[in-house]
Amino acid sequence: MSNLDAYWSLYDVTLARIRAEKPDTFAALKAILDTFEPSSSGDAFFPDGADDTLADALDNAGWRVEFREASYVYYAKHSTTGARLSYFEGDLFEGIR
C-alpha cells in the first residue's frame, strides 16, 4: 500500500470511528482525531478534502453542524450534551470562537 493509499484509508477509518463511537464531548472526539493526525494550531486537527467529510460524520454522530462563510468554517453542537466546537480550515477548537 502506498503512503497516499494509507493516508486515505486512515482518513476513512477515522470518520467511520466517529460514526460508530458517536463521541458526545470534544475530548472524546479529539481522542479519535488525534489517532489520525496531531493537532496543529488548534485543539485538534482534521483536514477535509474528500467526498466524505468530518462535518458529515459529526452530523451522523449526533452533532448539529452550522456552516458559516464556507464549507471550511463551521460550528457544531452535540444534540444531547450541548458540547460545542469550532472548525476553521482543519483546526478544531473546543467551544465557539
C-alpha positions as CSV (number, residue, x, y, z in Angstrom):
1,M,0.0,0.0,0.0
2,S,1.4,3.4,-0.9
3,N,1.7,6.3,1.5
4,L,-1.2,8.0,-0.2
5,D,-3.4,4.9,0.0
6,A,-2.5,4.5,3.6
7,Y,-3.4,8.2,4.3
8,W,-6.9,7.9,2.7
9,S,-7.5,4.5,4.4
10,L,-6.8,6.1,7.8
11,Y,-9.0,9.1,6.8
12,D,-11.9,6.8,6.1
13,V,-11.3,4.7,9.3
14,T,-11.3,7.9,11.4
15,L,-14.6,9.1,10.0
16,A,-16.1,5.6,10.5
17,R,-14.9,5.6,14.1
18,I,-16.7,8.9,14.7
19,R,-19.9,7.4,13.2
20,A,-19.6,4.2,15.2
21,E,-18.4,5.6,18.6
22,K,-20.6,8.7,18.5
23,P,-18.4,10.9,20.7
24,D,-20.6,13.3,22.6
25,T,-17.9,15.5,24.1
26,F,-15.0,17.4,22.5
27,A,-12.5,15.4,24.5
28,A,-13.9,12.1,23.1
29,L,-13.9,13.5,19.5
30,K,-10.3,14.8,20.0
31,A,-9.2,11.3,21.2
32,I,-10.4,9.9,17.9
33,L,-9.0,12.7,15.7
34,D,-5.5,12.5,17.4
35,T,-5.1,9.0,16.1
36,F,-5.2,10.4,12.6
37,E,-3.0,13.4,13.0
38,P,-1.8,15.5,15.9
39,S,-3.2,19.0,16.4
40,S,-1.5,21.9,14.7
41,S,-2.6,25.3,15.9
42,G,-6.0,24.3,17.3
43,D,-7.1,21.9,20.0
44,A,-7.4,19.1,17.4
45,F,-7.0,18.8,13.6
46,F,-8.7,17.0,10.8
47,P,-8.3,18.1,7.2
48,D,-11.1,17.7,4.8
49,G,-10.8,17.4,1.1
50,A,-12.7,14.3,0.2
51,D,-16.3,13.5,-0.7
52,D,-16.8,12.3,2.9
53,T,-16.1,15.0,5.5
54,L,-15.8,15.5,9.2
55,A,-19.0,17.6,9.1
56,D,-20.9,14.7,7.7
57,A,-19.5,12.3,10.3
58,L,-20.3,14.7,13.1
59,D,-23.9,15.1,11.8
60,N,-24.2,11.3,11.7
61,A,-22.9,11.1,15.3
62,G,-25.4,13.5,16.8
63,W,-23.8,16.9,16.3
64,R,-25.7,19.8,14.7
65,V,-23.4,21.5,12.2
66,E,-23.9,25.1,11.2
67,F,-21.8,26.4,8.4
68,R,-20.6,29.9,8.3
69,E,-18.8,31.7,5.4
70,A,-17.8,28.5,3.6
71,S,-17.6,24.7,3.9
72,Y,-14.3,25.1,5.8
73,V,-15.8,27.2,8.6
74,Y,-18.4,25.8,10.8
75,Y,-19.6,25.4,14.4
76,A,-21.2,22.2,15.8
77,K,-23.2,21.5,19.0
78,H,-23.9,18.0,20.3
79,S,-27.7,17.5,20.4
80,T,-27.6,15.7,23.8
81,T,-24.7,17.0,25.8
82,G,-24.5,20.5,24.4
83,A,-20.8,20.2,23.8
84,R,-19.6,22.7,21.2
85,L,-16.8,23.1,18.7
86,S,-15.5,25.4,16.1
87,Y,-13.9,24.3,12.8
88,F,-11.6,26.6,10.8
89,E,-9.8,25.0,7.8
90,G,-9.0,21.8,9.6
91,D,-8.3,23.3,13.0
92,L,-10.8,22.4,15.7
93,F,-11.3,24.3,18.9
94,E,-13.4,23.4,21.9
95,G,-16.3,25.8,22.2
96,I,-17.5,28.5,19.9
97,R,-14.8,31.0,18.7
